[in-house]
């Protein structure tokens, strides 16, 4: 599919199908066929194949051929079946026109012609037209990043909401949503990287032609925007990893709760199973088998053992996920009823005042006890026993 635009005033106007391409300043090819490729070849433009566009080597993506700049960037968009993807887009820039070749549908190629006069440096020449289209592409990446940020914020609010029970199906759907946003971040990151390389190559070409002074400031501003978006994309990628780990943690907790319930049920029915197994043995000398009340007694023992096990689990708090038992024992209370353990005075290390002669924090020996009769104030002189002012010297 071929679309061609010509310059009209400060904007672009689309040429009618079948009209000559001589006055076109921008020709856009979407999955070109043989006839469209031949039409471009008549204008001196060799249309690359999809295999050539997907080449990994940098020399294949950014090069000059016949006075034309051939630059390829990987941009996010939709396939012909409306599926999100990222594919190569080749920009062939010459002195007369700009040619773009693509096999998917990035949105900037549909939105840029309508407001080309107000985006970027305008459409005065093919170079400015190319920079305006790249400006529209960068703006689209910013929109995608903002959309990813909003989606991750919604996911985080849903995951970390208090007093909310998460179902396994909802958690799996959340994990799939996080995966889609992570893929979108990767596509945007790759687009920004390839567009930044393409701008650097174009600036070198402008310097080689002596036209770099007029566009250097525009390219520098676009490069600054790209790097800011790259930093934002990196932050969103870290946030997506954090939310993904939190979602996996909730899924693990839900699975652990299910395993816990199954384990509790198995343990509750273990004593009745033991009783039924004992009385199900085929021994001749089993007195209980001849008792008239043997069967009701065995049933009563089974029910009592199951209820006893259930009450023990409930007292321990294992049924509600609360550690400890009794009336308010919490996790970390050692399972003692009535709350946390309180230190009793008199025990070693419990309920006793700290020793004033304890060693200082930095280690070393504790300070020595001042001698008898000494002034406890810092810097005060100590009265010795043989001092004339001591109490011993004043005795009769």
VENHUSUL-V346677 format. One record per helix or strand of 2 or more residues. SS is the DSSP state (A for helix, B for strand). FROM is the first residue (numbers start at 1). TO is the last residue. If there is no record, write none. Layout:
SS;FROM;TO  SS;FROM;TO
This chain:
B;2;8  B;11;14  B;26;30  A;34;42  A;50;53  A;58;61  B;62;65  B;68;78  B;84;93  B;98;102  A;108;118  A;126;159  A;168;209  A;212;278  A;287;290  A;294;316
